[in-house]
């Protein structure tokens, strides 16, 4: 990170064109399944003087899941994510800890299918000027959120790696008009 953390203090919004919210799930009869979500929005505040006062909120459209296989995507939307009843996946932070010069641990609630559980993301920050890049993720047990389907039991691993490559742009300060 070439810019000081203090200089990066501010409010940010995710840049959808440069952000990837993805996942990897092991499959017992073939290669791992890689996927991503194409529609999402997120905001955050970085407090460079006191990172514990930083926060982030993310909303992902469940129906935007894409793995490169339309049939599998339909199953993921309907059977796993139940997007008709639970159209969004959300993450809201409640604690941010600086763990290194540019490393952070972000703890918060992840809601999938209306089930909310705490997770802790390990993220690495890079950024210059008005842009931030955060890379990292966490591995979750999908069954903790009720994400299971008996027809696929034993075929898809319970552990799913969530992969984040986030690009955020600083929001301009409000003018006093």
Backbone as numpy.savetxt, mean C-alpha at the origin, in Angstrom:
# Nx Ny Nz CAx CAy CAz Cx Cy Cz
19.35 9.41 0.19 18.49 10.59 0.19 19.39 11.81 0.19
19.23 12.66 -0.81 20.11 13.81 -0.92 19.54 15.07 -0.27
18.27 15.09 0.01 17.63 16.24 0.65 17.41 15.92 2.11
17.56 16.93 2.98 17.34 16.69 4.40 15.87 16.38 4.65
15.62 15.61 5.68 14.25 15.25 6.02 13.43 16.50 6.35
14.04 17.45 7.03 13.35 18.70 7.38 12.86 19.41 6.11
13.67 19.42 5.05 13.28 20.10 3.81 12.11 19.40 3.12
11.87 18.14 3.44 10.78 17.38 2.83 9.47 17.51 3.60
9.47 18.22 4.71 8.25 18.39 5.49 7.15 19.00 4.61
5.97 18.40 4.70 4.85 18.94 3.95 3.77 17.90 3.71
2.76 18.30 2.97 1.64 17.44 2.60 1.86 16.92 1.19
1.53 15.65 0.99 1.80 14.99 -0.28 0.56 14.26 -0.78
0.54 14.05 -2.10 -0.50 13.26 -2.74 0.20 12.25 -3.67
-0.33 11.02 -3.70 0.26 9.99 -4.56 0.17 10.38 -6.02
1.21 10.09 -6.75 1.25 10.26 -8.20 0.90 8.89 -8.80
-0.31 8.76 -9.32 -0.78 7.46 -9.81 0.05 6.94 -10.98
0.58 7.82 -11.79 1.34 7.39 -12.96 2.69 6.76 -12.58
3.23 7.13 -11.43 4.56 6.64 -11.03 4.52 5.72 -9.81
3.33 5.35 -9.36 3.19 4.51 -8.17 2.76 3.11 -8.58
3.30 2.12 -7.88 2.87 0.73 -8.06 2.51 0.15 -6.71
1.29 -0.36 -6.61 0.83 -1.07 -5.42 0.60 -2.51 -5.86
1.51 -3.38 -5.46 1.48 -4.74 -5.97 1.49 -5.79 -4.89
1.46 -7.06 -5.35 1.49 -8.19 -4.43 2.08 -9.39 -5.14
2.56 -10.32 -4.34 3.06 -11.60 -4.83 2.48 -12.68 -3.93
1.85 -13.68 -4.54 1.31 -14.83 -3.81 1.88 -16.10 -4.43
2.34 -16.99 -3.61 2.86 -18.27 -4.09 1.69 -19.17 -4.50
1.92 -19.95 -5.52 0.93 -20.90 -6.00 1.59 -22.27 -5.96
0.90 -23.29 -5.44 1.53 -24.61 -5.25 1.72 -25.40 -6.52
1.00 -25.07 -7.59 1.12 -25.84 -8.82 1.71 -25.03 -9.97
2.32 -23.94 -9.68 2.89 -23.11 -10.74 3.72 -22.00 -10.14
4.11 -21.06 -10.97 4.93 -19.95 -10.48 4.12 -19.02 -9.58
4.82 -18.19 -8.88 4.17 -17.18 -8.03 3.30 -16.28 -8.90
2.22 -15.81 -8.32 1.32 -14.89 -9.00 1.69 -13.47 -8.59
2.00 -12.65 -9.58 2.31 -11.24 -9.35 1.12 -10.43 -9.83
0.75 -9.43 -9.06 -0.37 -8.59 -9.46 -0.21 -7.19 -8.93
-1.15 -6.36 -9.32 -1.13 -4.99 -8.85 -2.54 -4.41 -8.91
-2.68 -3.28 -8.30 -3.94 -2.52 -8.33 -3.68 -1.28 -9.17
-4.61 -0.98 -10.05 -4.41 0.14 -10.98 -5.11 1.43 -10.58
-6.06 1.36 -9.66 -6.77 2.58 -9.24 -6.66 2.74 -7.73
-6.15 3.88 -7.33 -5.92 4.16 -5.91 -5.72 5.66 -5.73
-5.79 6.09 -4.51 -5.52 7.47 -4.14 -4.88 7.46 -2.77
-4.03 8.41 -2.52 -3.40 8.46 -1.22 -2.89 9.86 -0.91
-2.87 10.14 0.38 -2.33 11.40 0.86 -1.44 11.12 2.06
-0.59 12.06 2.35 0.26 11.91 3.52 0.82 13.23 3.97
1.31 13.22 5.18 2.01 14.38 5.73 3.32 13.87 6.31
4.41 14.49 5.90 5.73 14.17 6.44 6.18 15.31 7.32
6.46 15.01 8.58 7.01 15.98 9.52 8.48 15.64 9.71
9.35 16.38 9.04 10.78 16.11 9.09 11.41 16.35 10.44
10.84 17.24 11.24 11.36 17.49 12.58 10.95 16.42 13.57
9.76 15.88 13.39 9.24 14.85 14.30 8.45 13.83 13.47
9.16 12.84 12.88 8.48 11.86 12.02 7.31 11.16 12.69
7.28 11.09 14.01 6.15 10.44 14.68 4.84 11.20 14.44
4.92 12.45 14.01 3.72 13.23 13.70 3.33 13.11 12.23
4.01 12.26 11.49 3.68 12.03 10.08 2.51 11.06 10.00
1.86 11.04 8.84 0.71 10.16 8.66 0.50 9.89 7.18
-0.25 8.81 6.91 -0.56 8.44 5.53 -1.92 7.78 5.48
-2.64 8.01 4.39 -3.92 7.34 4.12 -3.91 6.89 2.67
-4.38 5.66 2.46 -4.39 5.07 1.12 -5.73 4.38 0.90
-6.32 4.60 -0.26 -7.56 3.92 -0.66 -7.33 3.28 -2.02
-7.58 1.97 -2.09 -7.36 1.19 -3.31 -8.70 0.64 -3.77
-8.99 0.76 -5.05 -10.20 0.19 -5.62 -9.99 -1.30 -5.84
-10.72 -2.14 -5.11 -10.54 -3.59 -5.18 -10.74 -4.14 -6.59
-11.66 -3.54 -7.34 -11.96 -4.03 -8.69 -10.83 -3.76 -9.68
-9.83 -2.99 -9.27 -8.74 -2.66 -10.19 -7.60 -3.66 -10.13
-7.79 -4.79 -9.43 -6.74 -5.81 -9.35 -6.46 -6.38 -10.74
-5.16 -6.56 -11.02 -4.77 -7.07 -12.33 -3.55 -7.97 -12.17
-3.65 -9.18 -12.74 -2.53 -10.13 -12.67 -2.05 -10.56 -14.06
-2.70 -10.08 -15.10 -2.35 -10.50 -16.44 -3.15 -11.69 -16.92
-4.06 -12.18 -16.08 -4.92 -13.31 -16.45 -6.36 -12.90 -16.13
-7.16 -12.55 -17.14 -8.53 -12.05 -16.89 -9.40 -12.99 -16.06
-9.29 -14.31 -16.29 -10.10 -15.25 -15.51 -9.69 -15.20 -14.04
-8.41 -15.22 -13.77 -7.93 -15.15 -12.38 -8.34 -13.82 -11.75
-8.27 -12.73 -12.52 -8.66 -11.42 -12.00 -10.13 -11.41 -11.58
-10.99 -12.06 -12.38 -12.42 -12.14 -12.01 -12.59 -12.90 -10.69
-11.85 -14.01 -10.52 -11.91 -14.76 -9.26 -11.42 -13.91 -8.09
-10.32 -13.21 -8.29 -9.79 -12.37 -7.21 -10.80 -11.29 -6.81
-11.40 -10.65 -7.80 -12.39 -9.60 -7.51 -13.60 -10.16 -6.78
-14.15 -11.25 -7.31 -15.41 -11.78 -6.78 -15.27 -12.68 -5.58
-14.43 -13.70 -5.68 -14.34 -14.72 -4.61 -13.43 -14.29 -3.47
-12.31 -13.67 -3.78 -11.35 -13.29 -2.74 -11.66 -11.93 -2.13
-11.76 -10.91 -2.98 -11.92 -9.55 -2.48 -13.38 -9.15 -2.30
-14.29 -9.87 -2.93 -15.72 -9.54 -2.87 -15.96 -8.05 -3.11
-15.46 -7.59 -4.24 -15.47 -6.16 -4.52 -16.87 -5.57 -4.65
-17.88 -6.37 -4.97 -19.24 -5.83 -5.04 -19.72 -5.35 -3.67
-19.34 -6.06 -2.61 -19.72 -5.67 -1.25 -18.68 -4.79 -0.56
-17.43 -4.92 -0.98 -16.32 -4.19 -0.34 -15.44 -3.58 -1.43
-15.90 -2.46 -2.00 -15.21 -1.91 -3.17 -13.83 -1.31 -2.91
-13.51 -1.01 -1.64 -12.22 -0.38 -1.38 -11.42 -1.15 -0.33
-10.13 -1.06 -0.48 -9.14 -1.53 0.49 -8.49 -0.26 1.02
-8.37 -0.14 2.33 -7.81 1.09 2.88 -6.66 0.81 3.85
-5.77 1.76 3.95 -4.72 1.75 4.96 -4.66 3.14 5.56
-4.69 3.20 6.89 -4.57 4.45 7.63 -3.51 4.26 8.70
-2.49 5.08 8.65 -1.41 4.95 9.62 -1.84 5.51 10.98
-1.24 4.94 12.03 -1.43 5.51 13.37 -0.10 5.72 14.08
1.01 5.25 13.45 2.32 5.49 14.05 3.39 5.43 12.96
4.30 6.38 13.01 5.44 6.41 12.10 6.69 6.51 12.95
7.64 5.62 12.70 8.91 5.63 13.42 10.05 5.72 12.42
11.00 6.55 12.70 12.21 6.60 11.89 13.16 5.53 12.43
13.59 4.61 11.55 14.44 3.51 11.99 15.85 3.60 11.41
16.11 4.58 10.59 17.42 4.79 9.98 17.41 6.15 9.31
18.51 6.48 8.63 18.59 7.80 8.00 17.43 8.04 7.05
17.06 7.03 6.27 15.96 7.16 5.32 14.99 5.99 5.44
14.99 5.33 6.59 14.13 4.15 6.79 13.05 4.46 7.81
11.86 3.93 7.53 10.72 4.19 8.40 9.91 2.93 8.60
9.31 2.83 9.76 8.35 1.78 10.09 7.01 2.50 10.26
6.04 2.13 9.41 4.73 2.78 9.43 3.71 1.73 9.85
3.09 1.95 10.99 2.09 1.04 11.54 0.71 1.66 11.38
-0.25 0.83 11.02 -1.61 1.33 10.86 -2.56 0.19 10.59
-3.78 0.55 10.25 -4.84 -0.43 10.01 -5.05 -0.63 8.52
-5.01 -1.90 8.11 -5.33 -2.30 6.74 -6.70 -2.94 6.76
-7.61 -2.41 5.95 -8.98 -2.95 5.85 -9.18 -3.58 4.49
-9.52 -4.87 4.52 -9.84 -5.64 3.31 -11.14 -6.38 3.60
-12.09 -6.28 2.68 -13.39 -6.95 2.84 -14.10 -6.55 4.14
-13.89 -5.33 4.58 -14.53 -4.85 5.80 -13.88 -5.33 7.07
-12.78 -6.06 6.97 -12.04 -6.55 8.15 -10.80 -5.69 8.31
-10.63 -5.16 9.50 -9.51 -4.26 9.78 -8.52 -4.94 10.72
-7.25 -4.96 10.32 -6.17 -5.51 11.13 -4.96 -4.60 11.06
-4.17 -4.58 12.12 -2.95 -3.76 12.09 -1.85 -4.44 11.27
-1.07 -3.62 10.58 0.12 -4.09 9.88 1.23 -3.07 10.11
2.45 -3.48 9.86 3.59 -2.57 9.94 4.38 -2.66 8.65
4.44 -1.55 7.95 5.19 -1.45 6.70 6.61 -1.00 6.99
7.57 -1.61 6.32 8.96 -1.17 6.36 9.20 -0.42 5.05
9.54 0.86 5.14 9.69 1.69 3.94 11.03 2.42 3.93
11.56 2.57 2.74 12.79 3.34 2.53 12.43 4.58 1.73
12.89 5.73 2.18 12.54 7.02 1.58 13.68 7.54 0.73
13.33 8.00 -0.46 14.26 8.77 -1.28 13.47 9.96 -1.78
14.13 11.06 -2.03 13.38 12.19 -2.53 14.22 13.42 -2.67
13.81 14.25 -3.56 14.45 15.54 -3.79 13.36 16.57 -4.05
13.47 17.70 -3.45 12.53 18.78 -3.73 11.10 18.43 -3.38
10.24 18.50 -4.39 8.81 18.33 -4.15 8.33 16.89 -4.33
9.23 15.96 -4.64 8.84 14.57 -4.86 9.46 13.65 -3.82
8.70 12.62 -3.46 9.18 11.57 -2.57 9.04 10.24 -3.26
9.92 9.32 -2.95 9.76 7.92 -3.35 9.86 7.10 -2.08
8.93 6.20 -1.90 8.94 5.28 -0.77 8.83 3.87 -1.34
9.75 3.01 -0.95 9.72 1.63 -1.41 9.75 0.71 -0.20
8.99 -0.36 -0.30 8.98 -1.34 0.78 7.74 -2.17 0.74
7.36 -2.69 1.91 6.17 -3.51 1.97 6.07 -4.29 3.26
5.27 -5.35 3.19 5.00 -6.21 4.33 4.41 -7.52 3.80
4.60 -8.59 4.55 3.95 -9.86 4.21 2.81 -10.08 5.18
1.64 -10.41 4.63 0.45 -10.62 5.46 -0.07 -12.04 5.26
-0.90 -12.49 6.19 -1.64 -13.74 6.04 -3.04 -13.35 5.58
-3.36 -13.63 4.32 -4.62 -13.18 3.75 -5.84 -13.68 4.51
-5.71 -14.82 5.20 -6.86 -15.37 5.93 -7.22 -14.52 7.14
-6.29 -13.69 7.62 -6.61 -12.78 8.73 -7.68 -11.76 8.34
-7.87 -11.56 7.04 -8.89 -10.66 6.53 -10.05 -11.42 5.91
-10.10 -12.73 6.14 -11.17 -13.54 5.58 -11.03 -13.77 4.08
-9.85 -13.52 3.54 -9.61 -13.68 2.11 -9.24 -15.14 1.87
-10.27 -15.92 1.59 -10.08 -17.34 1.32 -11.23 -17.82 0.46
-11.00 -18.90 -0.18 -12.01 -19.51 -1.04 -11.72 -20.99 -1.03
-12.66 -21.79 -0.57 -12.42 -23.22 -0.37 -12.01 -23.95 -1.63
-12.48 -23.53 -2.79 -12.10 -24.21 -4.03 -10.61 -24.07 -4.32
-9.98 -23.03 -3.77 -8.56 -22.80 -4.01 -7.71 -23.18 -2.79
-8.33 -23.73 -1.75 -7.59 -24.09 -0.54 -6.44 -25.03 -0.89
-5.27 -24.73 -0.37 -4.10 -25.55 -0.63 -3.38 -25.21 -1.92
-4.00 -24.43 -2.79 -3.36 -24.07 -4.05 -2.65 -22.72 -3.97
-3.22 -21.81 -3.21 -2.64 -20.48 -3.08 -2.18 -20.31 -1.64
-0.92 -19.92 -1.49 -0.34 -19.75 -0.16 -1.10 -18.70 0.64
-1.11 -18.89 1.94 -1.77 -17.92 2.83 -1.00 -16.62 2.91
0.31 -16.68 2.81 1.14 -15.49 2.92 1.18 -14.76 1.59
0.96 -13.46 1.64 0.99 -12.61 0.45 1.91 -11.44 0.75
2.88 -11.21 -0.13 3.78 -10.08 0.03 3.16 -8.86 -0.65
2.96 -7.81 0.12 2.50 -6.54 -0.44 3.73 -5.72 -0.77
3.78 -5.22 -2.00 4.94 -4.46 -2.48 4.50 -3.05 -2.84
5.19 -2.09 -2.26 4.85 -0.69 -2.51 6.02 0.04 -3.14
5.76 0.73 -4.22 6.72 1.63 -4.85 5.93 2.91 -5.07
6.00 3.79 -4.09 5.13 4.96 -4.05 5.88 6.21 -4.49
5.24 6.99 -5.32 5.75 8.30 -5.71 4.72 9.33 -5.27
5.18 10.34 -4.56 4.27 11.36 -4.05 4.81 12.74 -4.39
3.89 13.64 -4.68 4.23 15.01 -5.02 3.71 15.94 -3.93
4.54 16.90 -3.56 4.14 17.85 -2.52 2.96 18.69 -3.00
1.99 18.83 -2.12 0.86 19.72 -2.41 1.34 21.15 -2.17
0.95 22.04 -3.03 1.33 23.45 -2.78 0.67 23.96 -1.50
1.38 24.83 -0.82 0.81 25.45 0.39 -0.38 26.30 0.00
-1.42 26.32 0.85 -2.59 27.15 0.53 -2.22 28.62 0.51
-2.84 29.33 -0.41 -2.59 30.78 -0.48 -3.57 31.51 0.41
-3.22 32.67 0.85 -4.04 33.43 1.78 -5.00 34.38 1.09
-5.59 33.98 -0.02 -6.52 34.86 -0.75 -7.80 35.04 0.00
